[in-house]
Amino acid sequence: MDKEDDFGAELAGSLDPDSWVWLPGVDYAAGWRVARRTADEVNSLLAACGVERSKMRAIADTNAQGGALVRLEGVLEGWVNLKELLCLAAKVRVEPN
């Protein structure tokens, strides 16, 4: 067995059906709509801070129970931008008035 086969076996073994199987009777659309509004707001804030959507973006999703989730996805440059923004926010937050 070569390394590619090992990777495939590892990937198959790590799949969690609860994270991707849709359950009957669960209202995934409601959770997704809530997540979508929040993801849109986060994307607007990122854009206002100069972070390009191609570098970092918020994505609406739901969990297995239909709860709203927002995922952040980005390339390294986007994560560096976000880190810089968070450092600035943390500095402003702790500065005395």
DSSP file with accessible surface (Angstrom, degrees, kcal/mol):
  #  RESIDUE AA STRUCTURE BP1 BP2  ACC     N-H-->O    O-->H-N    N-H-->O    O-->H-N    TCO  KAPPA ALPHA  PHI   PSI    X-CA   Y-CA   Z-CA
    1    1 A M              0   0  174      0, 0.0     2,-0.1     0, 0.0     0, 0.0   0.000 360.0 360.0 360.0 131.3    0.0    0.0    0.0
    2    2 A D     >  -     0   0   87      1,-0.1     4,-1.9     4,-0.0     3,-0.3  -0.359 360.0 -93.7 -93.7 178.3    1.4    3.4   -0.9
    3    3 A K  H  > S+     0   0  180      1,-0.2     4,-2.4     2,-0.2     5,-0.2   0.844 122.8  57.7 -61.9 -34.4    1.0    6.7    0.9
    4    4 A E  H  > S+     0   0  155      1,-0.2     4,-2.2     2,-0.2    -1,-0.2   0.914 106.7  48.6 -63.8 -40.3   -1.9    7.8   -1.2
    5    5 A D  H  > S+     0   0   87     -3,-0.3     4,-2.2     2,-0.2    -1,-0.2   0.901 110.3  51.8 -64.4 -40.0   -3.8    4.6   -0.2
    6    6 A D  H  X S+     0   0   82     -4,-1.9     4,-2.5     2,-0.2    -2,-0.2   0.913 108.9  50.8 -61.4 -42.5   -2.9    5.4    3.5
    7    7 A F  H  X S+     0   0  127     -4,-2.4     4,-2.9     1,-0.2     5,-0.2   0.928 109.5  50.1 -62.0 -45.1   -4.3    8.9    3.1
    8    8 A G  H  X S+     0   0   35     -4,-2.2     4,-2.6     1,-0.2    -1,-0.2   0.910 111.9  47.6 -60.7 -42.1   -7.6    7.6    1.6
    9    9 A A  H  X S+     0   0   62     -4,-2.2     4,-2.2     2,-0.2    -1,-0.2   0.913 112.8  49.2 -66.6 -39.3   -8.0    5.2    4.4
   10   10 A E  H  X S+     0   0  140     -4,-2.5     4,-1.3     2,-0.2    -2,-0.2   0.930 112.3  48.0 -65.2 -43.9   -7.2    7.9    7.0
   11   11 A L  H >X S+     0   0   86     -4,-2.9     4,-0.8     1,-0.2     3,-0.5   0.943 111.9  48.9 -62.3 -47.2   -9.7   10.3    5.4
   12   12 A A  H >< S+     0   0   64     -4,-2.6     3,-0.7     1,-0.2    -1,-0.2   0.896 110.9  51.2 -61.2 -38.3  -12.5    7.6    5.2
   13   13 A G  H 3< S+     0   0   68     -4,-2.2    -1,-0.2     1,-0.2    -2,-0.2   0.767 108.4  52.3 -70.6 -23.6  -11.9    6.7    8.9
   14   14 A S  H << S+     0   0   80     -4,-1.3    -1,-0.2    -3,-0.5     2,-0.2   0.538  79.4 115.6 -92.2  -6.3  -12.1   10.4   10.0
   15   15 A L    <<  -     0   0   99     -4,-0.8     3,-0.1    -3,-0.7    -3,-0.0  -0.456  52.5-155.1 -66.8 131.0  -15.5   11.1    8.3
   16   16 A D    >   -     0   0   82     -2,-0.2     3,-2.3     1,-0.1     4,-0.4  -0.909   5.1-159.3-108.7 105.2  -18.1   11.9   10.8
   17   17 A P  G >> S+     0   0   68      0, 0.0     4,-2.5     0, 0.0     3,-1.4   0.832  90.2  65.4 -55.5 -29.9  -21.6   11.1    9.4
   18   18 A D  G 34 S+     0   0  111      1,-0.3    46,-0.2     2,-0.2    -3,-0.0   0.730  98.2  55.3 -65.3 -18.5  -23.2   13.5   12.0
   19   19 A S  G <4 S+     0   0   83     -3,-2.3    -1,-0.3     1,-0.1     3,-0.0   0.574 123.9  18.5 -91.9  -7.4  -21.4   16.4   10.3
   20   20 A W  T <4 S+     0   0  147     -3,-1.4     2,-0.4    -4,-0.4    -2,-0.2   0.513  93.9 100.0-139.6  -7.9  -22.7   15.8    6.8
   21   21 A V     <  -     0   0   55     -4,-2.5     2,-0.4    -5,-0.2    -1,-0.0  -0.694  65.1-135.5 -85.6 129.2  -25.9   13.6    6.9
   22   22 A W        -     0   0  194     -2,-0.4    42,-0.1    43,-0.0    43,-0.1  -0.698  18.1-143.0 -83.2 134.9  -29.1   15.5    6.6
   23   23 A L    >   -     0   0   76     -2,-0.4     3,-1.5    41,-0.4    -1,-0.0  -0.785  20.1-107.9-101.3 138.4  -31.7   14.3    9.1
   24   24 A P  T 3  S+     0   0  127      0, 0.0     3,-0.1     0, 0.0    -1,-0.1  -0.338 102.1  20.4 -61.8 141.2  -35.5   14.2    8.2
   25   25 A G  T 3  S+     0   0   90      1,-0.2     2,-0.5    -2,-0.0    -2,-0.0   0.396  89.5 126.1  84.3  -4.2  -37.6   16.8    9.9
   26   26 A V    <   -     0   0   42     -3,-1.5     2,-1.6     1,-0.1    -1,-0.2  -0.775  59.0-137.1 -90.8 129.3  -34.7   19.2   10.6
   27   27 A D     >  +     0   0   98     -2,-0.5     4,-1.1    38,-0.2     3,-0.2  -0.629  35.1 163.7 -86.7  83.8  -35.2   22.7    9.3
   28   28 A Y  H  >  +     0   0   22     -2,-1.6     4,-2.4     1,-0.2    -1,-0.2   0.818  68.5  64.4 -69.9 -30.7  -31.7   23.4    7.9
   29   29 A A  H  > S+     0   0   46      1,-0.2     4,-2.5    -3,-0.2    -1,-0.2   0.898  99.2  52.1 -63.6 -39.5  -33.0   26.4    5.9
   30   30 A A  H  > S+     0   0   32      2,-0.2     4,-1.8     1,-0.2    -1,-0.2   0.939 112.5  44.6 -63.4 -46.9  -33.9   28.4    9.0
   31   31 A G  H  X S+     0   0    9     -4,-1.1     4,-2.4    35,-0.2    -1,-0.2   0.904 113.0  51.9 -63.0 -39.3  -30.5   27.9   10.5
   32   32 A W  H  X S+     0   0  103     -4,-2.4     4,-2.9     1,-0.2    -2,-0.2   0.903 106.2  53.9 -65.9 -39.9  -28.8   28.7    7.2
   33   33 A R  H  X S+     0   0  129     -4,-2.5     4,-2.0     2,-0.2    -1,-0.2   0.921 110.4  46.7 -61.9 -42.0  -30.8   31.9    6.8
   34   34 A V  H  X S+     0   0   66     -4,-1.8     4,-1.9     1,-0.2    -1,-0.2   0.942 114.4  47.3 -62.8 -46.4  -29.6   33.2   10.2
   35   35 A A  H  X S+     0   0    1     -4,-2.4     4,-3.1     1,-0.2    -2,-0.2   0.885 108.4  56.2 -62.8 -37.8  -26.1   32.2    9.4
   36   36 A R  H  X S+     0   0  113     -4,-2.9     4,-2.7     2,-0.2    -1,-0.2   0.918 105.5  50.4 -63.0 -42.6  -26.3   33.9    6.0
   37   37 A R  H  X S+     0   0  144     -4,-2.0     4,-2.0     2,-0.2    -1,-0.2   0.938 114.5  44.2 -60.9 -45.3  -27.3   37.2    7.6
   38   38 A T  H  X S+     0   0   60     -4,-1.9     4,-2.7     2,-0.2    -2,-0.2   0.917 112.4  51.5 -66.9 -42.5  -24.3   37.0   10.0
   39   39 A A  H  X S+     0   0    2     -4,-3.1     4,-2.9     1,-0.2    19,-0.3   0.916 109.2  51.5 -61.1 -41.0  -21.9   35.9    7.2
   40   40 A D  H  X S+     0   0   70     -4,-2.7     4,-2.3    -5,-0.2    -1,-0.2   0.912 110.6  48.6 -61.5 -41.8  -23.0   38.8    5.1
   41   41 A E  H  X S+     0   0  123     -4,-2.0     4,-2.3     2,-0.2    -2,-0.2   0.920 112.3  47.8 -64.0 -44.1  -22.4   41.2    8.0
   42   42 A V  H  X S+     0   0   44     -4,-2.7     4,-2.9     2,-0.2    -2,-0.2   0.928 111.4  50.8 -63.3 -43.1  -18.9   39.7    8.6
   43   43 A N  H  X S+     0   0   21     -4,-2.9     4,-2.4     1,-0.2    -2,-0.2   0.897 109.7  50.7 -62.7 -37.8  -18.1   39.9    4.9
   44   44 A S  H  X S+     0   0   81     -4,-2.3     4,-2.4     2,-0.2    -1,-0.2   0.913 111.4  48.0 -64.9 -41.4  -19.1   43.6    4.9
   45   45 A L  H  X S+     0   0  116     -4,-2.3     4,-1.5     2,-0.2    -2,-0.2   0.911 110.9  50.6 -65.4 -42.5  -16.9   44.3    7.9
   46   46 A L  H  <>S+     0   0   13     -4,-2.9     5,-2.8     1,-0.2     3,-0.3   0.934 111.9  48.0 -60.2 -43.8  -14.0   42.5    6.3
   47   47 A A  H ><5S+     0   0   66     -4,-2.4     3,-1.8     1,-0.2    -2,-0.2   0.913 108.1  54.3 -63.3 -41.7  -14.4   44.5    3.2
   48   48 A A  H 3<5S+     0   0   87     -4,-2.4    -1,-0.2     1,-0.3    -2,-0.2   0.797 107.8  51.9 -63.1 -26.2  -14.6   47.7    5.1
   49   49 A C  T 3<5S-     0   0   75     -4,-1.5    -1,-0.3    -3,-0.3    -2,-0.2   0.346 124.9-104.0 -90.6   2.5  -11.3   46.8    6.7
   50   50 A G  T < 5S+     0   0   59     -3,-1.8     2,-0.7     1,-0.3    -3,-0.2   0.597  73.0 142.0  89.0  11.1   -9.7   46.2    3.3
   51   51 A V      < -     0   0    7     -5,-2.8    -1,-0.3    -6,-0.2    -2,-0.1  -0.787  48.8-131.6 -89.5 118.3   -9.7   42.4    3.4
   52   52 A E    >>  -     0   0  114     -2,-0.7     3,-1.9     1,-0.1     4,-1.7  -0.426  10.1-127.8 -69.4 143.0  -10.5   41.2   -0.1
   53   53 A R  T 34 S+     0   0  143      1,-0.3    -1,-0.1     2,-0.2    -2,-0.0   0.810 110.0  61.4 -61.0 -29.1  -13.2   38.5   -0.4
   54   54 A S  T 34 S+     0   0   84      1,-0.2    -1,-0.3    20,-0.1    21,-0.2   0.680 109.4  43.0 -71.7 -13.2  -10.7   36.4   -2.4
   55   55 A K  T <4 S+     0   0   52     -3,-1.9    20,-1.6     1,-0.4    23,-0.4   0.764 130.4   1.5-100.2 -33.9   -8.4   36.3    0.6
   56   56 A M  E  <  +A   74   0A   1     -4,-1.7    -1,-0.4    18,-0.2     2,-0.3  -0.958  66.5 168.3-157.1 136.0  -10.9   35.8    3.4
   57   57 A R  E     -A   73   0A  89     16,-2.6    16,-2.7    -2,-0.3     2,-0.4  -0.996  30.7-125.4-151.5 152.0  -14.7   35.2    3.6
   58   58 A A  E     -A   72   0A   3     -2,-0.3     2,-0.4   -19,-0.3    14,-0.2  -0.803  27.3-160.2 -94.1 139.4  -17.4   34.1    5.9
   59   59 A I  E     -A   71   0A  26     12,-3.0    12,-2.8    -2,-0.4     2,-0.2  -0.984  14.1-128.8-127.8 127.3  -19.6   31.3    4.7
   60   60 A A  E     +A   70   0A  13     -2,-0.4     2,-0.3    10,-0.2    10,-0.2  -0.486  41.9 149.4 -72.9 142.8  -23.1   30.4    6.0
   61   61 A D  E     -A   69   0A  56      8,-2.4     8,-2.5   -30,-0.2     2,-0.3  -0.917  32.7-132.1-157.0 176.7  -23.6   26.8    7.1
   62   62 A T  E     -A   68   0A  22     -2,-0.3     6,-0.2     6,-0.2     2,-0.1  -0.955  17.2-125.0-134.6 159.7  -25.6   24.6    9.5
   63   63 A N    >   -     0   0   56      4,-1.9     3,-2.0    -2,-0.3   -44,-0.1  -0.350  45.7 -85.7 -92.0-177.0  -24.7   21.8   11.9
   64   64 A A  T 3  S+     0   0   13      1,-0.3   -41,-0.4   -46,-0.2   -45,-0.1   0.770 129.9  51.5 -63.6 -24.0  -26.4   18.4   11.9
   65   65 A Q  T 3  S-     0   0  136    -43,-0.1    -1,-0.3     2,-0.1   -38,-0.2   0.372 122.4-103.5 -93.4   2.4  -29.2   19.7   14.1
   66   66 A G  S <  S+     0   0    9     -3,-2.0   -35,-0.2     1,-0.3    -2,-0.1   0.502  70.5 149.2  90.7   4.0  -29.9   22.7   11.9
   67   67 A G        -     0   0   29      1,-0.1    -4,-1.9   -36,-0.1    -1,-0.3  -0.400  54.1 -98.6 -71.6 148.2  -28.2   25.2   14.0
   68   68 A A  E     +A   62   0A  46     -6,-0.2     2,-0.3    -2,-0.1    -6,-0.2  -0.440  44.1 178.6 -69.7 135.6  -26.6   28.2   12.4
   69   69 A L  E     -A   61   0A  71     -8,-2.5    -8,-2.4    -2,-0.2     2,-0.5  -0.984  15.8-160.0-132.6 146.4  -22.9   28.2   11.8
   70   70 A V  E     -A   60   0A  57     -2,-0.3     2,-0.4   -10,-0.2   -10,-0.2  -0.995  12.4-163.5-126.5 123.8  -20.6   30.7   10.1
   71   71 A R  E     -A   59   0A 104    -12,-2.8   -12,-3.0    -2,-0.5     2,-0.5  -0.840  11.2-142.0-104.5 143.5  -17.2   29.4    8.9
   72   72 A L  E     -A   58   0A  69     -2,-0.4     2,-0.4   -14,-0.2   -14,-0.2  -0.919  22.9-179.0-101.7 131.7  -14.3   31.6    8.0
   73   73 A E  E     +A   57   0A  85    -16,-2.7   -16,-2.6    -2,-0.5     2,-0.3  -0.992  14.6 135.9-131.9 136.0  -12.3   30.4    5.0
   74   74 A G  E     -A   56   0A  28     -2,-0.4   -18,-0.2   -18,-0.2     2,-0.1  -0.993  47.7-100.3-169.0 166.2   -9.2   32.1    3.5
   75   75 A V    >>  -     0   0   76    -20,-1.6     4,-1.9    -2,-0.3     3,-0.7  -0.410  55.6 -90.9 -85.7 169.9   -5.8   31.9    2.1
   76   76 A L  H 3> S+     0   0  138      1,-0.3     4,-2.5     2,-0.2     5,-0.2   0.894 126.7  55.4 -53.1 -43.7   -2.8   32.6    4.3
   77   77 A E  H 3> S+     0   0  100      1,-0.2     4,-2.4     2,-0.2    -1,-0.3   0.895 107.2  50.9 -59.3 -38.8   -2.7   36.3    3.3
   78   78 A G  H <> S+     0   0    0     -3,-0.7     4,-2.5   -23,-0.4    -1,-0.2   0.908 109.5  49.2 -64.6 -41.8   -6.4   36.6    4.5
   79   79 A W  H  X S+     0   0  110     -4,-1.9     4,-2.6     2,-0.2    -2,-0.2   0.884 110.1  51.6 -66.2 -36.6   -5.6   35.0    7.8
   80   80 A V  H  X S+     0   0   55     -4,-2.5     4,-2.5    -5,-0.2    -2,-0.2   0.930 109.9  49.9 -64.8 -43.8   -2.6   37.3    8.3
   81   81 A N  H  X S+     0   0   37     -4,-2.4     4,-2.3    -5,-0.2    -2,-0.2   0.927 111.9  48.0 -57.7 -46.6   -4.9   40.3    7.6
   82   82 A L  H  X S+     0   0   28     -4,-2.5     4,-2.7     2,-0.2     5,-0.2   0.914 109.6  52.5 -63.3 -41.1   -7.4   39.0   10.1
   83   83 A K  H  X S+     0   0  126     -4,-2.6     4,-2.5     1,-0.2    -1,-0.2   0.935 109.7  49.3 -60.3 -43.8   -4.7   38.5   12.7
   84   84 A E  H  X S+     0   0  102     -4,-2.5     4,-2.2     1,-0.2    -1,-0.2   0.915 111.4  49.1 -62.4 -42.9   -3.5   42.1   12.2
   85   85 A L  H  X S+     0   0   48     -4,-2.3     4,-2.5     2,-0.2    -1,-0.2   0.908 111.3  49.2 -63.7 -41.1   -7.1   43.4   12.6
   86   86 A L  H  X S+     0   0  108     -4,-2.7     4,-2.6     2,-0.2    -2,-0.2   0.895 109.2  52.5 -66.7 -37.3   -7.6   41.4   15.8
   87   87 A C  H  X S+     0   0   76     -4,-2.5     4,-2.3    -5,-0.2    -1,-0.2   0.918 110.7  48.0 -63.1 -42.9   -4.3   42.6   17.2
   88   88 A L  H  X S+     0   0  110     -4,-2.2     4,-2.5     2,-0.2    -2,-0.2   0.924 112.5  48.5 -62.2 -45.1   -5.5   46.2   16.5
   89   89 A A  H  X S+     0   0   58     -4,-2.5     4,-2.3     1,-0.2    -2,-0.2   0.907 111.3  49.7 -62.9 -41.3   -8.8   45.6   18.1
   90   90 A A  H  X S+     0   0   56     -4,-2.6     4,-1.6     2,-0.2    -1,-0.2   0.905 110.9  50.1 -65.3 -38.7   -7.2   44.0   21.2
   91   91 A K  H  X S+     0   0  126     -4,-2.3     4,-1.2     1,-0.2    -2,-0.2   0.930 111.7  47.2 -65.8 -45.7   -4.9   47.0   21.5
   92   92 A V  H  < S+     0   0   98     -4,-2.5     3,-0.3     1,-0.2    -1,-0.2   0.902 109.5  55.5 -62.5 -38.2   -7.7   49.5   21.3
   93   93 A R  H  < S+     0   0  219     -4,-2.3    -1,-0.2     1,-0.2    -2,-0.2   0.849 112.0  40.7 -65.6 -34.8   -9.8   47.5   23.8
   94   94 A V  H  < S+     0   0  118     -4,-1.6    -1,-0.2    -3,-0.2    -2,-0.2   0.612  89.1 106.4 -93.3 -10.4   -7.1   47.5   26.5
   95   95 A E  S  < S-     0   0   93     -4,-1.2     2,-0.1    -3,-0.3    -3,-0.0  -0.472  77.4-114.3 -68.7 136.1   -6.0   51.2   26.0
   96   96 A P              0   0  125      0, 0.0    -1,-0.1     0, 0.0    -2,-0.1  -0.408 360.0 360.0 -68.7 148.7   -7.2   53.4   28.8
   97   97 A N              0   0  213     -2,-0.1     0, 0.0     0, 0.0     0, 0.0  -0.252 360.0 360.0 -77.3 360.0   -9.7   56.1   27.8
